[in-house]
Amino acid sequence: LVLLLALLCLEKPENSNEWHLISFAPDVLVWLPPNVVDTLPLQLANPDGAVKFMDLTNVIDLQHVHADASYINAIQYPDDVQFPDEVAKFINLIDPSVPDAVLKEYSTVHHTRYFRHADGVAAPLFLADLANKYIAASGRNDVSVQLFKHSSFPQNSLIVKLEPPGASEETVIVGAHLDSINVRDRENGRSPGADDDGTGTVTVMETLRVLLEGGFQPKKRVHFHFYAAEEVGLYGSADVAKDYAVRNEHVFGMLQLDMNGFSPQNRDYFLVITDYVSSPLTQFLRKVVAAYGDLDQKDGRYGYAASDHASWTANNFPACHTKETSSYPPIHTDRDVHDNIDFEYLSKFVQVAVGFAVELASY
């Protein structure tokens, strides 16, 4: 059915305002009705559970405003890391037991974090409360917590902004997605989402915690993002990235964390993604991984818009992404649980996220 519709709907049909523009590959864009889009996570699940599509309805349109090309084209990243002593100060504050405890609760307190389920709607509130606790503990008054509302679905995204007085209008972003999905029962199936993407979520949250605790004073603004509705076509990040573009925000670099805690024996390294990303920023990410990750790295490709970095790339913002190495059989099932996660391995990604944020926001 999907392939048949793909053949028939290369152009948006008349009287079809509710239809979605779906990308199955960089050059394969088709218009599909909502009832078909709702079935895509199940129809397109491959053996490891990955869903190979991106909903571009809110990303690409004739009136769309992309990122400021003159600013983006002028960005130059350093040839190597510049602030190892400063980064080390924050890396020393990382405590693997903290994301361990957060993920244990986050993956069990909600039956699912599906974007239309009541527990999915509650998930960003859980994270907002945690962020506010970290802010209160730091005693800082230059950090804000914002629930980003979406017009077409009830789950909010969450944005935490570190914006000290005197910081430039350039922004460094570290992000993950907060939702989860069970592809066999999307609406009501148990979906702990521990690795996908609880690991990315707690990595971003631990990065926030140590930067606040250590009193980081960036030259640029640093935003911490937790996106809604990634599993159903990157809806949340599409809205957020488009909002930044419309407001002409100067994003210096965005790092996506998605699935970075599963570590089979002898497979401990970073997979640096090379498609749907900024090549110059990815080259700098390799430098950050080499300097602060304490593990080897390899390049890898998804072949499709696999996570929220693709939304930023679609809006012409520089984005990059690194993740765990191995395929993960429990993905998108009720078996994606906390006990599968290696928190020492996850902490290496916190080190890289801290390095990325400090290096770029201090440059």
C-alpha positions in Angstrom: 0.0 0.0 0.0 2.8 2.4 0.9 4.7 1.7 -2.3 1.5 2.1 -4.4 0.8 5.5 -2.8 4.4 6.5 -3.3 3.9 6.0 -7.0 0.6 7.9 -7.1 1.3 10.8 -4.7 4.5 12.5 -5.8 2.6 15.8 -5.9 0.3 17.0 -3.2 -3.3 16.1 -4.2 -6.0 18.8 -4.2 -8.1 19.3 -1.1 -5.5 17.4 1.0 -4.5 19.8 3.7 -4.2 17.0 6.2 -1.8 14.9 4.1 1.9 14.5 5.1 5.0 15.0 3.1 7.1 11.9 3.8 10.8 11.3 3.0 11.8 7.6 2.6 15.3 8.6 1.2 17.0 11.9 0.3 15.4 11.9 -3.2 12.1 10.1 -2.4 9.4 12.5 -1.2 5.7 11.5 -1.3 2.4 12.8 0.0 0.5 10.4 2.2 -2.8 10.6 4.1 -2.8 10.6 7.9 -4.2 7.0 8.3 -1.3 5.6 6.2 1.3 7.7 8.0 0.1 6.3 11.3 0.9 2.8 10.2 4.4 3.6 8.9 6.4 2.7 12.1 5.0 -0.8 11.9 5.1 -1.3 8.1 8.7 0.0 7.8 10.2 -1.6 10.8 13.3 -3.6 9.7 14.7 -6.5 11.7 16.4 -4.2 14.3 13.3 -2.0 14.6 14.6 1.1 12.9 11.9 3.2 11.1 13.1 4.6 7.8 11.1 7.7 7.2 11.0 11.4 8.1 7.9 13.6 8.1 8.8 16.8 6.3 5.4 18.4 6.4 6.4 21.1 8.8 10.0 21.4 7.6 9.6 22.0 3.8 7.0 24.3 2.3 7.0 27.1 -0.3 7.2 29.9 2.3 9.7 28.2 4.6 12.5 30.3 6.1 15.8 28.5 6.3 18.7 29.3 8.6 20.7 32.5 7.8 22.9 31.3 5.0 25.4 34.2 5.4 25.9 33.3 9.0 26.1 29.6 8.4 28.6 29.9 5.5 30.9 32.1 7.6 31.2 29.6 10.5 34.7 28.3 11.0 35.3 25.6 13.5 38.7 25.3 15.3 41.2 22.8 13.8 41.4 21.1 17.2 40.2 21.3 20.7 41.1 24.6 22.5 40.0 24.3 26.1 41.1 20.9 27.5 41.7 22.2 31.1 38.3 23.8 31.2 36.6 20.7 29.8 38.4 18.5 32.3 37.0 20.5 35.2 33.5 19.5 34.2 34.3 15.9 33.1 35.5 15.3 36.7 32.0 16.1 37.9 30.3 13.4 35.9 28.8 10.7 38.1 27.5 7.6 36.3 25.2 6.8 39.2 23.2 9.9 38.5 22.0 9.1 34.9 21.6 5.5 36.1 19.1 6.5 38.7 17.4 9.0 36.4 17.0 6.5 33.6 15.7 3.8 36.0 12.9 6.0 37.1 12.3 7.6 33.7 11.9 4.3 31.9 9.6 2.8 34.5 7.4 5.7 35.8 5.8 6.0 32.4 4.0 3.0 30.8 5.1 4.5 27.4 6.3 7.9 26.2 4.4 7.6 22.9 3.6 11.1 21.7 -0.2 10.8 22.0 -0.4 8.8 25.2 -1.1 10.5 28.6 2.2 9.2 30.0 4.0 10.5 26.9 2.5 13.9 27.6 3.7 13.7 31.2 7.3 12.8 30.2 8.5 16.3 29.4 7.1 17.5 32.8 9.2 14.9 34.5 12.3 16.2 32.8 11.3 19.8 33.4 11.1 19.1 37.1 14.5 17.5 37.1 16.0 20.4 35.2 14.5 22.8 37.7 16.0 20.8 40.6 19.5 21.1 39.0 19.0 24.8 38.4 17.9 25.4 42.0 20.9 23.4 43.3 23.3 25.5 41.3 21.8 28.8 42.6 21.9 30.2 39.1 19.5 32.8 37.7 20.6 32.7 34.1 19.0 29.3 33.2 15.4 28.9 32.0 13.1 26.0 31.3 10.6 26.1 28.5 7.9 23.7 27.4 7.7 24.0 23.6 4.1 23.4 22.5 3.3 21.7 19.2 0.1 22.6 17.4 -0.7 19.2 16.0 -0.1 16.8 18.9 -0.2 17.0 22.7 3.3 16.0 23.7 5.6 19.0 24.4 9.3 19.3 23.6 11.5 20.7 26.4 14.2 23.4 26.0 16.6 24.4 28.8 18.5 27.6 28.0 21.8 28.6 29.7 22.2 32.3 28.7 24.5 34.3 31.0 24.5 38.1 30.7 27.0 39.1 28.0 26.8 35.8 26.1 26.6 36.3 22.3 23.5 35.6 20.2 25.2 32.4 18.9 23.8 29.2 20.2 25.2 25.7 20.8 22.7 22.9 21.1 22.9 19.5 22.7 19.8 17.4 22.1 18.0 14.1 22.4 14.4 12.9 22.0 12.2 12.2 25.0 9.5 9.9 23.4 9.4 6.2 22.9 7.4 3.7 20.8 6.3 0.0 20.8 5.9 -0.7 17.1 3.6 -3.7 17.8 1.2 -1.6 19.8 1.9 2.1 19.3 -1.0 3.6 21.3 -0.9 1.4 24.4 2.0 -1.0 24.3 4.6 -0.9 27.1 7.5 1.1 25.8 10.3 1.8 28.4 12.5 3.3 25.7 15.6 2.9 27.9 18.2 3.0 25.1 15.9 4.7 22.6 16.2 7.4 23.6 16.4 7.3 27.4 20.2 7.1 27.1 20.4 10.3 25.0 18.0 12.0 27.3 19.9 11.3 30.5 23.2 12.1 28.7 21.9 15.6 27.9 20.5 16.0 31.4 23.8 14.9 33.0 25.6 17.4 30.7 23.3 20.1 32.0 23.9 19.1 35.6 27.7 19.1 35.5 27.9 22.4 33.6 25.6 24.1 36.1 27.4 22.5 39.1 30.8 23.5 37.8 29.6 27.1 37.1 30.2 27.2 33.4 30.2 30.7 31.9 29.9 30.3 28.2 30.6 33.0 25.6 27.7 31.7 23.5 24.3 30.6 24.7 23.9 26.8 25.3 20.6 25.2 24.8 19.6 21.7 26.0 16.8 20.1 23.9 14.5 17.2 24.5 12.3 16.6 21.5 8.8 15.2 21.4 7.5 12.8 18.7 10.8 11.7 17.1 9.6 8.1 16.7 6.8 9.1 14.4 8.7 11.2 11.9 10.8 13.7 13.8 7.8 15.9 14.4 9.1 17.6 17.5 12.6 18.6 16.3 11.1 19.7 12.9 8.9 22.2 14.7 11.7 23.4 17.0 14.3 23.7 14.2 11.8 25.6 12.0 11.0 27.9 14.9 14.8 28.7 15.3 15.0 29.4 11.6 12.0 31.6 11.5 13.4 33.6 14.4 16.8 33.8 12.6 18.6 32.2 15.5 22.3 31.8 14.9 23.0 28.1 15.7 26.8 27.5 15.9 26.4 23.8 16.2 23.9 21.1 17.2 24.8 17.6 18.6 22.2 14.9 18.7 22.4 12.0 21.2 20.2 9.0 20.4 21.0 5.5 21.6 24.3 5.7 23.4 24.3 3.1 26.2 24.2 -0.4 24.8 27.7 -1.9 24.8 28.2 -5.6 23.9 31.6 -7.0 24.9 34.5 -5.7 22.8 32.3 -3.2 20.9 33.0 -0.1 22.9 33.6 2.8 20.6 31.8 5.8 19.1 30.0 5.6 15.8 30.2 9.1 14.2 27.4 9.5 11.7 28.3 11.0 8.3 24.9 11.5 6.5 22.3 14.1 7.2 24.9 16.1 9.0 27.3 19.1 8.6 30.7 17.8 7.4 32.7 20.6 9.0 30.9 20.2 12.3 31.3 16.4 12.1 35.0 16.9 11.5 35.2 18.9 14.7 33.1 16.3 16.6 35.8 13.7 15.6 38.3 16.0 17.4 36.1 16.2 20.5 35.7 12.4 20.6 39.4 11.9 20.2 40.2 14.4 22.9 37.6 13.5 25.5 35.8 10.3 24.7 38.5 7.8 25.9 37.4 5.3 23.2 38.0 4.7 19.6 35.7 6.0 16.9 34.4 4.8 13.5 32.3 6.5 10.9 28.9 5.2 10.0 25.8 6.0 7.9 22.1 5.4 8.4 21.1 6.0 4.8 18.0 7.8 6.0 16.8 10.6 8.3 17.2 8.5 11.4 17.2 11.1 14.3 16.6 14.7 15.1 19.9 16.0 13.7 18.2 15.6 10.3 15.6 18.2 11.2 18.4 20.8 11.8 20.2 19.8 8.6 16.9 20.2 6.7 16.7 23.7 7.9 20.3 24.4 6.9 21.7 24.5 10.4 25.0 22.7 11.2 24.3 19.4 13.1 26.2 16.3 14.0 25.4 13.0 15.7 27.3 10.2 17.4 25.9 7.0 18.9 26.5 3.5 20.1 28.0 0.9 17.8 25.9 -2.2 17.7 22.4 -3.0 16.5 20.0 -3.3 19.4 17.5 -6.1 19.2 15.1 -4.8 21.9 14.6 -1.5 20.1 10.9 -0.3 20.0 9.7 -3.2 22.2 8.8 -3.7 25.8 12.3 -5.2 26.2 14.2 -1.9 25.8 14.8 -1.7 29.6 17.2 0.0 32.0 19.1 -3.3 32.8 20.4 -3.4 29.2 22.4 -0.2 29.7 26.1 0.2 30.4 26.4 3.5 32.3 30.2 3.6 32.2 29.9 3.5 28.4 27.1 6.1 28.5 29.4 8.3 30.6 31.9 8.5 27.7 29.1 10.1 25.7 28.5 12.6 28.5 32.2 13.4 28.3 31.9 14.1 24.6 28.7 16.2 25.1 30.4 18.2 27.8 33.5 18.7 25.5 31.3 19.7 22.6 29.3 22.3 24.6 32.3 23.8 26.4 34.6 23.9 23.3 32.1 25.5 21.0 30.5 27.8 23.5 33.9 29.0 24.7 35.4 29.5 21.2 
